[in-house]
C-alpha cells in the first residue's frame, strides 16, 4: 500500500468503544491515529498549520472505527478460493461498504487444495495490512450439519492435515471451524490454540455439554450462531447457549434477515452482551447480480440476493455487507447503535487477538474509520490512513 497522508476528520459524532462523543475529531498520521479530541483543537497540529493535511468536515455525521469481518468468502463475482485476483476483487467490494479489515474464509476442499489457497491469502496479507489472514471453515465439519460444504471432502482432524495446513499458512491462519464431537477434534483444538489460531465451534451436531467442553478447552468463537448447529430447546440448550455461558466466546451472527430472525439477533445481543460479532459470510454474488454461482465445488442459485444450494435449497452463504448488517441490527432488531458498532469493530478484532490495535478510534490504534450518514449509509471509508471509498 502507498504511504498514507496526514488526515483530519472533524465535527463528527464519534462512536467507539461503547461511547458516543459529539463535535469530535481524529488525526491520522501514516497508518495510525495520532490525535483525538473535541472542538477546534485539531487546528493546532503542526501539519495542519503547515497546510500539509487532508481535512474532512464530517458535518455532524457518525464516525466509527473501520469494520472488521472475520468470516467472509468473497464478492463482486469472485471468491477468496480463486487466488490473488479473486481476493482483491472481493475485498474491493467490501471495503466500499466499510469493511477495512478482513479475514478471508475458505470453504471445504481437499487438504492440498486448501494449502494452496492458504498460501495465496498469506501472500496477499504480507503486502496488504487490511487482510488479516485466513479462516478455514472446513474440512473438519459434521456431515449432517455441513450446510454448503461438499460432503465428499469432509474429514476428521489429524496431525498430518494440521501440519500441512499450518505450514502452508505460514502464520496467517487466524481462525478454523471444527465440529468438536468428532474423533481428533479435542487434540486438534489444543494444538491450534497453542499455535495462536482462534478455534470456532460450528457446522456441528454437538450438544450443550460437548460444545461447553470445547469452549473450556480453548475454543473461543461460535461460527454463525444458530446456523449449522442444533437450535435452542428448553431441555437441550445446544451450542448457542453454551457459547453464551462461556464468557470468553464470541458469537458470530449473520444479520441479513435470512439466516437469523431479527428478534433472535436481539436475543443474541442480550444473551452475550459485548460478545456478538456481526459477520457477512458473504459469497461471490455479493455486490453482483443474481444467477448461478459455484461455492467451493457446489452449485449455488442466487435469487433476490439469497444464495441457496441448487440441489437441496440449503442456505449457501450470504450477499450481505457489513453496513447493511449494521442497519438491520439497529433498525430491524432494535440494537442500540453503540452496541451494533461494537459488534462490527472491537468485538471481532478481539476475537482474533487484535483488540490492542483494531476496532477503536483511539490514539495508537489503526487509522481505520467509516463515516456514516444519519441513515447509516456509508459516506467515506479510510483504511490504514488511506481513503478507500
C-alpha positions in Angstrom: 0.0 0.0 0.0 1.1 3.6 -0.6 2.1 5.9 2.2 -1.0 7.5 3.7 -1.2 11.3 4.1 -1.8 13.1 7.4 -5.6 13.3 7.6 -8.0 15.1 9.9 -11.7 14.3 10.2 -13.5 16.8 12.4 -17.0 17.8 13.5 -18.0 14.2 13.9 -20.2 12.2 16.2 -17.6 9.5 17.1 -19.0 6.1 18.2 -16.2 4.0 19.5 -15.6 1.7 22.5 -19.2 2.0 23.6 -19.1 5.8 23.9 -20.6 8.5 21.7 -18.8 11.8 21.5 -20.2 14.8 19.6 -18.2 17.5 17.9 -15.1 15.2 17.9 -12.1 14.9 15.7 -9.3 12.4 14.9 -6.0 12.9 13.2 -4.3 10.1 11.2 -0.5 10.2 10.6 0.5 7.4 8.4 -1.4 4.2 9.3 -2.0 5.2 12.9 -4.3 7.5 14.9 -2.0 10.3 16.2 -4.6 12.5 17.9 -8.2 12.8 19.0 -10.2 15.5 20.7 -13.2 17.7 20.5 -13.9 21.2 19.1 -11.4 23.1 17.1 -8.2 21.8 18.8 -7.4 19.8 15.6 -6.2 23.1 14.0 -3.2 23.2 16.4 -1.3 20.3 14.9 1.9 21.4 13.1 0.8 19.6 9.9 -2.5 21.4 9.9 -0.8 24.8 10.4 1.6 24.0 7.5 -1.3 23.1 5.2 0.1 19.5 4.8 -3.0 17.7 5.7 -6.2 16.3 4.1 -9.2 17.7 6.0 -12.7 16.2 6.0 -15.6 18.0 7.6 -17.9 15.3 8.9 -20.6 17.9 9.4 -22.1 16.1 12.4 -22.2 12.7 10.8 -21.3 9.5 12.6 -17.7 8.4 12.6 -16.9 4.8 13.6 -13.9 2.6 13.6 -13.4 0.6 10.4 -15.5 -2.6 10.3 -13.7 -5.9 10.9 -15.2 -9.0 9.1 -13.8 -12.3 10.5 -16.0 -14.5 8.2 -16.2 -13.6 4.5 -15.8 -15.7 1.4 -15.9 -13.1 -1.5 -17.8 -10.6 -3.5 -18.0 -9.0 -6.9 -18.4 -12.3 -8.7 -15.2 -13.7 -7.1 -14.4 -16.0 -4.2 -11.4 -15.9 -2.0 -10.9 -19.5 -3.1 -10.0 -18.1 -6.5 -6.5 -16.9 -5.6 -4.9 -13.5 -5.5 -7.1 -11.9 -8.2 -10.3 -13.2 -6.6 -9.2 -12.0 -3.2 -8.6 -8.5 -4.4 -11.8 -8.3 -6.4 -13.9 -9.4 -3.4 -12.1 -7.1 -1.0 -12.7 -4.0 -3.1 -16.5 -4.5 -2.8 -16.5 -5.0 0.9 -14.1 -2.0 1.5 -16.6 0.3 -0.2 -19.2 -0.8 2.4 -17.0 0.0 5.4 -15.1 -3.3 5.9 -11.5 -2.2 6.4 -10.0 -5.4 7.8 -11.0 -8.9 6.6 -10.3 -12.5 7.5 -10.6 -14.4 4.2 -12.7 -17.5 4.6 -12.3 -20.7 2.6 -14.9 -23.5 2.2 -14.1 -27.2 2.4 -11.7 -28.7 -0.1 -9.0 -31.3 -0.2 -6.2 -30.5 2.2 -3.7 -30.0 -0.7 -6.1 -27.5 -2.3 -6.7 -25.7 0.9 -2.9 -25.5 1.5 -2.5 -23.8 -1.9 -5.3 -21.3 -1.1 -3.8 -20.6 2.3 -0.5 -19.7 0.6 -2.4 -17.2 -1.7 -4.1 -15.5 1.2 -0.8 -15.4 3.2 0.9 -13.7 0.1 -1.8 -11.0 -0.1 -1.7 -10.5 3.7 2.1 -10.0 3.5 1.7 -6.9 1.3 -1.8 -5.7 2.4 -2.2 -5.0 6.1 -6.0 -4.8 5.6 -6.0 -8.6 5.1 -5.8 -10.2 8.5 -5.3 -13.7 7.3 -7.4 -16.8 6.7 -10.3 -18.7 8.1 -10.7 -22.4 7.3 -14.4 -23.2 7.5 -13.7 -26.8 6.9 -13.0 -29.6 6.3 -13.3 -30.8 9.9 -17.1 -30.5 10.0 -20.1 -32.7 10.8 -21.9 -34.3 7.8 -25.4 -33.7 9.0 -24.8 -30.0 9.7 -22.4 -29.4 6.8 -24.5 -26.7 5.1 -22.9 -25.6 1.8 -19.8 -27.8 2.2 -19.1 -30.8 -0.1 -19.8 -33.9 1.9 -17.2 -36.0 0.0 -14.4 -33.7 1.2 -15.3 -33.7 4.9 -12.8 -35.4 7.2 -11.6 -35.8 10.7 -8.7 -33.7 12.0 -5.4 -35.4 12.3 -1.8 -34.3 12.7 -0.8 -34.8 9.1 -3.6 -32.5 7.9 -2.9 -29.9 10.5 0.8 -30.0 9.7 0.2 -29.2 6.1 -2.4 -26.5 6.7 -0.4 -24.7 9.4 2.8 -24.9 7.3 1.1 -23.5 4.2 -0.5 -20.6 6.1 2.9 -19.5 7.4 1.4 -17.9 10.5 -1.6 -16.4 8.5 -4.2 -18.8 9.8 -6.4 -16.8 12.1 -9.4 -19.0 12.6 -10.6 -22.5 12.0 -14.1 -24.0 12.4 -14.3 -27.5 13.8 -17.1 -29.8 14.9 -15.9 -30.8 18.3 -17.8 -34.1 18.6 -15.7 -35.9 16.1 -12.5 -38.0 16.5 -9.4 -36.0 16.7 -11.2 -32.7 17.4 -10.1 -32.4 21.1 -6.4 -32.8 20.2 -6.7 -30.5 17.3 -8.3 -27.8 19.4 -5.5 -28.0 21.9 -2.8 -27.8 19.2 -4.4 -25.0 17.3 -4.9 -22.9 20.4 -1.2 -23.4 21.2 -0.5 -22.1 17.7 -2.5 -18.9 18.4 -5.3 -19.9 16.0 -8.8 -19.0 17.1 -10.8 -22.2 17.2 -14.5 -21.9 16.3 -17.2 -24.4 17.0 -19.5 -24.8 14.1 -21.2 -27.0 11.5 -21.7 -29.3 14.4 -24.2 -31.7 15.9 -22.7 -31.1 19.3 -25.0 -30.9 22.3 -24.6 -28.3 25.1 -22.2 -30.3 27.1 -19.9 -31.2 24.2 -19.8 -27.6 23.0 -19.1 -26.4 26.5 -16.2 -28.8 26.8 -14.7 -27.4 23.6 -15.0 -23.9 24.9 -13.4 -25.0 28.2 -10.6 -26.4 26.1 -9.9 -23.1 24.4 -12.3 -22.8 21.5 -13.4 -19.1 21.5 -15.8 -18.5 18.6 -19.2 -19.9 17.6 -19.4 -19.9 13.8 -22.5 -18.2 12.5 -24.6 -18.8 15.7 -27.9 -20.6 15.1 -26.9 -21.8 11.6 -25.2 -25.1 11.0 -25.9 -26.4 14.5 -28.7 -27.6 16.9 -31.1 -24.9 17.9 -32.1 -23.8 21.4 -34.6 -26.2 23.2 -35.7 -25.6 26.7 -34.3 -29.0 27.8 -31.5 -29.2 25.3 -30.0 -25.8 25.1 -27.3 -26.7 22.5 -24.1 -24.9 21.4 -25.6 -21.3 21.3 -26.4 -21.3 25.0 -23.1 -23.0 25.7 -21.4 -20.1 23.9 -23.5 -17.6 25.9 -22.5 -19.3 29.1 -18.7 -19.4 28.3 -17.9 -15.7 28.7 -14.8 -15.7 26.6 -16.6 -16.9 23.5 -17.6 -14.6 20.5 -20.8 -15.4 18.7 -20.8 -14.7 15.0 -24.2 -13.6 13.7 -25.2 -13.2 10.1 -27.7 -10.4 10.3 -29.1 -10.4 6.8 -32.7 -11.1 7.8 -32.5 -14.6 6.2 -30.1 -16.6 8.3 -31.4 -15.3 11.7 -34.7 -13.7 12.5 -34.3 -10.1 13.7 -35.7 -10.8 17.1 -33.3 -13.7 17.5 -30.5 -11.4 16.6 -31.7 -9.2 19.5 -31.7 -12.3 21.7 -28.1 -13.0 20.9 -27.1 -9.4 21.8 -29.0 -9.8 25.1 -27.6 -13.2 25.9 -24.0 -12.4 25.1 -23.5 -8.7 25.7 -20.3 -7.4 24.1 -19.6 -10.8 22.5 -21.6 -10.7 19.2 -19.6 -10.2 16.0 -21.7 -9.2 13.0 -20.1 -11.1 10.1 -21.2 -11.4 6.5 -20.4 -15.0 5.4 -20.6 -13.3 2.0 -20.1 -15.3 -1.1 -19.2 -14.3 -4.7 -22.7 -12.9 -5.5 -22.3 -10.1 -3.0 -22.3 -6.8 -5.0 -23.1 -8.7 -8.1 -26.2 -9.9 -9.9 -28.5 -12.9 -9.2 -27.7 -16.1 -11.1 -25.7 -19.3 -11.0 -22.5 -19.4 -8.9 -20.2 -22.0 -7.5 -19.3 -22.1 -3.8 -16.3 -24.4 -3.4 -17.4 -27.3 -5.6 -21.1 -26.9 -5.1 -23.6 -25.2 -7.5 -25.5 -22.2 -6.0 -28.5 -20.3 -7.2 -28.9 -16.7 -6.1 -32.4 -15.2 -6.3 -33.4 -11.9 -4.8 -30.0 -11.8 -3.1 -30.5 -15.1 -1.3 -28.0 -17.8 -2.0 -29.1 -21.4 -1.9 -27.6 -24.8 -3.0 -29.0 -25.7 -6.4 -29.7 -29.3 -5.4 -31.1 -29.0 -1.8 -32.1 -25.4 -1.3 -29.9 -25.1 1.8 -28.7 -21.6 2.5 -25.2 -21.1 1.0 -23.6 -18.1 2.5 -25.0 -14.6 2.0 -24.8 -11.5 -0.1 -24.5 -9.3 2.9 -22.2 -6.3 3.5 -21.3 -5.1 7.0 -23.0 -1.7 6.5 -26.3 -3.5 5.8 -25.7 -5.7 8.8 -25.4 -2.5 10.9 -28.6 -1.0 9.5 -30.5 -4.3 10.1 -29.2 -4.7 13.6 -30.3 -1.1 14.6 -33.5 -0.7 12.6 -34.9 -4.3 12.5 -33.6 -5.7 15.7 -33.5 -2.6 17.9 -29.9 -3.0 18.9 -28.5 0.3 20.3 -26.2 2.0 17.8 -23.1 1.8 20.0 -23.7 -1.9 20.6 -24.1 -2.7 16.9 -20.9 -0.7 16.1 -19.1 -2.7 18.7 -20.2 -5.9 17.0 -18.6 -4.7 13.8 -15.4 -3.4 15.3 -13.9 -4.1 18.7 -15.6 -7.5 19.2 -14.4 -9.2 16.0 -11.0 -7.6 16.5 -10.8 -9.1 20.0 -11.9 -12.5 18.7 -8.8 -12.9 16.6 -6.4 -11.3 19.1 -6.3 -7.8 17.7 -8.1 -5.8 20.4 -4.8 -3.9 21.1 -4.7 -2.1 17.7 -8.0 -2.5 15.9 -11.6 -1.6 16.5 -11.3 1.7 18.3 -10.7 5.3 17.3 -8.1 5.8 20.0 -4.5 7.2 19.7 -2.1 4.4 18.7 -4.8 2.3 17.0 -5.0 1.7 13.3 -6.2 4.6 11.2 -9.4 2.8 10.1 -12.7 4.7 10.0 -16.1 4.8 8.5 -18.1 8.0 8.0 -21.9 7.3 8.1 -24.8 9.5 7.3 -27.8 9.7 9.6 -29.5 6.8 7.7 -26.3 4.8 8.3 -25.3 4.8 4.7 -21.6 4.8 4.1 -20.2 8.3 3.1 -16.5 7.6 3.3 -14.0 4.9 4.3 -10.4 5.0 5.5 -8.1 2.0 6.0 -4.6 2.2 7.4 -4.8 6.0 7.0 -5.7 6.0 3.2 -9.0 6.9 1.7 -10.6 3.7 0.4 -14.0 5.0 -0.7 
